[in-house]
């Protein structure tokens, strides 16, 4: 995943839905890694705010999306994302995302979408929203478009930072992009110069039966243009058979870059109640939280259930507060040892342990919050930065769509033919 031998950089793409202000779970789960990647010269980073995706489940009330988009951009900047190092943009102001989504939907089998685990889980468990709409079902197609529209023949690879639980999402995007390439990308055959090698390629790729023995160089009526015959046989084949030919080495397709997961280890950071940190659970600490609210919220955090009384010893390894200590207290000399020793021997109480962690959390969040206040007081600057990033992203998206439109419709080729015919006339 480093810069290639040709000096090409890899491209990184990720985004978040504007459903509310970001919290420390977002920071340690994604933003921290995004900042690291933007500072790595091997990558060009594109990070966006997925406001169209917010509609897939919250289409009935869009009143908060604009404000949430602004607040997430402020959180991005406060967390350390730098518009000079990363392209920060808004999904909905780049119409090419929607255009590519439409074209991808033409080749995506319905069964692929219905089998997505998160779709099935949501349909079974979400009861307070009507999710029986294409927007929710087609979420993976739009997600694929968001990623592969930043394809380019000039990059070493296209990567999406993910945890292990998100790899299947990227794999779905890979399958959709691969199917689109099979349908529309120009097949590039190997550079063969010896006539006899065409027959060998046809046999190894499994396409020999489609072209017949005339591909053989010593056949009485051997094809003169064996390359053209192979290309024509490929075009006539159904997509699944094309996939087999490509897998067996017939050639390459490079219209859309197939994205890859960039597996990222993230620290465990449970919510205040011990469950996964989520705004919907009300168990978060936002990046804009005040000192007073941090102390109040952490004071009622769940701890090791074995410590029912102050005199009961505990186990830090099953305590959410200790998970937070490992993030916020590691730089304080002796603090983690104090927690482990005090907890396992009942030398300290949970209230005392939480208070020590809260003070270190406040120290950690202070510079983030200060940066946030700076941008919050200047929303015009924030919008200008977002618009500038969106303009940069759109130029890349437009270049991709020019290649895609020509691959699908061939209008430039047709116009050239008509122009040539008119000139001859």
MOCORLIN-V725748 format. One record per backbone hydrogen bond with DSSP energy under -1.0 kcal/mol. NH is the residue of the N-H (numbers start at 1). CO is the residue of the C=O. E is the energy in kcal/mol with one decimal. If there is no record, write none. Layout:
# MOCORLIN-V725748
nh:NH co:CO e:E
nh:NH co:CO e:E
This chain:
# MOCORLIN-V725748
nh:4 co:8 e:-2.2
nh:7 co:4 e:-2.0
nh:10 co:42 e:-2.3
nh:11 co:157 e:-3.1
nh:12 co:44 e:-2.8
nh:13 co:159 e:-2.4
nh:14 co:46 e:-1.8
nh:16 co:48 e:-1.6
nh:19 co:17 e:-1.8
nh:24 co:285 e:-2.4
nh:27 co:23 e:-1.7
nh:28 co:24 e:-2.5
nh:29 co:25 e:-2.0
nh:30 co:26 e:-1.9
nh:31 co:26 e:-2.0
nh:32 co:27 e:-3.2
nh:34 co:30 e:-2.3
nh:35 co:31 e:-2.5
nh:36 co:32 e:-1.7
nh:37 co:33 e:-2.5
nh:38 co:34 e:-2.2
nh:39 co:35 e:-1.0
nh:40 co:37 e:-1.6
nh:43 co:40 e:-2.0
nh:44 co:10 e:-2.3
nh:46 co:12 e:-2.8
nh:47 co:87 e:-2.6
nh:48 co:14 e:-2.1
nh:49 co:89 e:-2.1
nh:50 co:16 e:-2.6
nh:51 co:49 e:-1.8
nh:55 co:52 e:-1.3
nh:58 co:54 e:-1.6
nh:61 co:58 e:-1.0
nh:65 co:62 e:-1.2
nh:68 co:64 e:-2.8
nh:69 co:65 e:-2.4
nh:70 co:66 e:-1.9
nh:71 co:67 e:-2.4
nh:72 co:68 e:-2.4
nh:73 co:69 e:-2.0
nh:74 co:70 e:-2.0
nh:75 co:71 e:-2.3
nh:76 co:72 e:-2.8
nh:77 co:73 e:-2.2
nh:78 co:74 e:-2.6
nh:79 co:75 e:-2.3
nh:81 co:76 e:-2.2
nh:85 co:82 e:-2.1
nh:86 co:82 e:-2.8
nh:87 co:45 e:-2.8
nh:89 co:47 e:-2.0
nh:91 co:49 e:-2.2
nh:94 co:91 e:-1.7
nh:97 co:94 e:-2.1
nh:99 co:95 e:-2.0
nh:100 co:96 e:-2.6
nh:101 co:97 e:-2.2
nh:102 co:98 e:-2.1
nh:103 co:99 e:-2.0
nh:104 co:100 e:-2.9
nh:105 co:101 e:-2.0
nh:107 co:104 e:-1.3
nh:114 co:110 e:-2.0
nh:115 co:111 e:-1.3
nh:120 co:116 e:-2.0
nh:121 co:117 e:-2.6
nh:122 co:118 e:-2.2
nh:123 co:119 e:-2.4
nh:124 co:120 e:-1.5
nh:125 co:121 e:-2.2
nh:126 co:122 e:-2.7
nh:133 co:131 e:-2.1
nh:137 co:133 e:-1.9
nh:138 co:134 e:-4.4
nh:141 co:138 e:-1.2
nh:142 co:138 e:-1.7
nh:143 co:139 e:-2.5
nh:144 co:140 e:-2.1
nh:145 co:141 e:-2.3
nh:146 co:142 e:-2.6
nh:147 co:143 e:-1.3
nh:148 co:144 e:-2.9
nh:149 co:145 e:-1.7
nh:150 co:147 e:-1.7
nh:151 co:148 e:-1.7
nh:155 co:152 e:-1.3
nh:156 co:9 e:-2.5
nh:159 co:11 e:-3.1
nh:160 co:260 e:-2.5
nh:162 co:262 e:-1.9
nh:166 co:163 e:-1.8
nh:170 co:166 e:-1.2
nh:171 co:167 e:-2.3
nh:172 co:168 e:-1.9
nh:173 co:169 e:-1.6
nh:174 co:170 e:-2.3
nh:175 co:171 e:-2.2
nh:176 co:172 e:-2.3
nh:177 co:173 e:-2.7
nh:178 co:174 e:-2.6
nh:179 co:175 e:-2.2
nh:180 co:176 e:-2.3
nh:181 co:177 e:-2.4
nh:182 co:178 e:-2.3
nh:183 co:179 e:-1.8
nh:184 co:180 e:-2.3
nh:185 co:181 e:-2.1
nh:188 co:252 e:-2.5
nh:192 co:190 e:-1.7
nh:197 co:194 e:-1.7
nh:198 co:195 e:-1.4
nh:200 co:196 e:-1.0
nh:201 co:197 e:-2.2
nh:202 co:198 e:-2.4
nh:203 co:199 e:-2.3
nh:204 co:200 e:-2.5
nh:205 co:201 e:-2.2
nh:207 co:202 e:-1.9
nh:208 co:202 e:-1.2
nh:211 co:207 e:-1.1
nh:212 co:208 e:-2.8
nh:215 co:212 e:-1.6
nh:216 co:213 e:-2.1
nh:219 co:216 e:-1.3
nh:222 co:219 e:-1.7
nh:223 co:214 e:-2.6
nh:229 co:225 e:-1.6
nh:230 co:226 e:-2.1
nh:231 co:227 e:-2.3
nh:232 co:228 e:-2.2
nh:233 co:229 e:-2.2
nh:234 co:230 e:-2.2
nh:235 co:231 e:-2.1
nh:236 co:232 e:-1.6
nh:242 co:238 e:-2.3
nh:243 co:239 e:-2.4
nh:244 co:240 e:-1.4
nh:245 co:241 e:-2.2
nh:246 co:242 e:-2.6
nh:247 co:243 e:-2.5
nh:248 co:244 e:-1.6
nh:249 co:246 e:-1.8
nh:250 co:245 e:-2.3
nh:252 co:188 e:-1.9
nh:260 co:158 e:-2.4
nh:262 co:160 e:-2.6
nh:264 co:162 e:-2.5
nh:271 co:275 e:-3.8
nh:272 co:283 e:-2.2
nh:274 co:271 e:-2.0
nh:281 co:278 e:-1.1
nh:283 co:278 e:-1.3
nh:287 co:22 e:-2.4
nh:289 co:286 e:-1.5
nh:294 co:290 e:-2.3
nh:295 co:291 e:-2.4
nh:296 co:292 e:-2.3
nh:297 co:293 e:-2.9
nh:298 co:294 e:-2.5
nh:299 co:295 e:-1.3
nh:301 co:298 e:-1.5
nh:302 co:272 e:-2.2
nh:307 co:304 e:-2.1
nh:308 co:306 e:-1.6
nh:312 co:309 e:-1.7
nh:314 co:343 e:-2.8
nh:318 co:315 e:-1.8
nh:319 co:316 e:-1.6
nh:323 co:319 e:-1.4
nh:324 co:320 e:-1.8
nh:325 co:321 e:-2.2
nh:326 co:322 e:-2.3
nh:328 co:324 e:-2.6
nh:329 co:325 e:-3.2
nh:332 co:329 e:-1.4
nh:335 co:332 e:-1.9
nh:338 co:334 e:-2.2
nh:339 co:335 e:-2.3
nh:340 co:336 e:-2.4
nh:341 co:337 e:-2.8
nh:342 co:338 e:-2.4
nh:343 co:339 e:-2.6
nh:344 co:340 e:-2.3
nh:345 co:341 e:-1.2
nh:347 co:342 e:-1.6
nh:348 co:342 e:-1.6
nh:353 co:349 e:-2.1
nh:354 co:350 e:-2.8
nh:355 co:351 e:-2.1
nh:356 co:352 e:-1.9
nh:357 co:353 e:-1.9
nh:358 co:354 e:-2.8
nh:359 co:355 e:-1.8
nh:360 co:356 e:-1.4
nh:361 co:357 e:-2.4
nh:362 co:358 e:-2.4
nh:363 co:359 e:-1.8
nh:364 co:360 e:-2.2
nh:365 co:361 e:-2.7
nh:366 co:362 e:-1.4
nh:369 co:365 e:-3.0
nh:370 co:366 e:-2.5
nh:371 co:367 e:-2.1
nh:372 co:368 e:-2.0
nh:373 co:369 e:-2.5
nh:374 co:370 e:-1.9
nh:375 co:371 e:-1.9
nh:376 co:372 e:-2.8
nh:377 co:373 e:-1.9
nh:378 co:375 e:-1.5
nh:382 co:378 e:-1.5
nh:383 co:379 e:-2.5
nh:384 co:380 e:-2.1
nh:385 co:381 e:-2.4
nh:386 co:382 e:-2.3
nh:387 co:383 e:-2.9
nh:388 co:384 e:-2.3
nh:389 co:385 e:-2.2
nh:390 co:386 e:-2.3
nh:391 co:387 e:-2.2
nh:392 co:388 e:-1.8
nh:393 co:389 e:-2.5
nh:394 co:390 e:-2.5
nh:395 co:391 e:-1.4
nh:396 co:392 e:-1.2
nh:397 co:393 e:-2.4
nh:398 co:394 e:-3.1
nh:399 co:395 e:-1.7
nh:400 co:396 e:-2.0
nh:401 co:397 e:-2.4
nh:402 co:398 e:-1.9
nh:403 co:399 e:-1.5
nh:404 co:400 e:-2.4
nh:405 co:401 e:-3.0
nh:406 co:402 e:-1.7
nh:407 co:403 e:-2.1
nh:408 co:404 e:-2.4
nh:409 co:405 e:-3.1
nh:410 co:406 e:-1.0
nh:414 co:410 e:-2.2
nh:415 co:411 e:-3.1
nh:416 co:412 e:-2.1
nh:417 co:413 e:-2.2
nh:418 co:414 e:-2.6
nh:419 co:415 e:-3.0
nh:420 co:416 e:-2.6
nh:421 co:417 e:-2.5
nh:422 co:418 e:-2.7
nh:423 co:419 e:-2.0
nh:424 co:420 e:-2.0
nh:425 co:421 e:-2.2
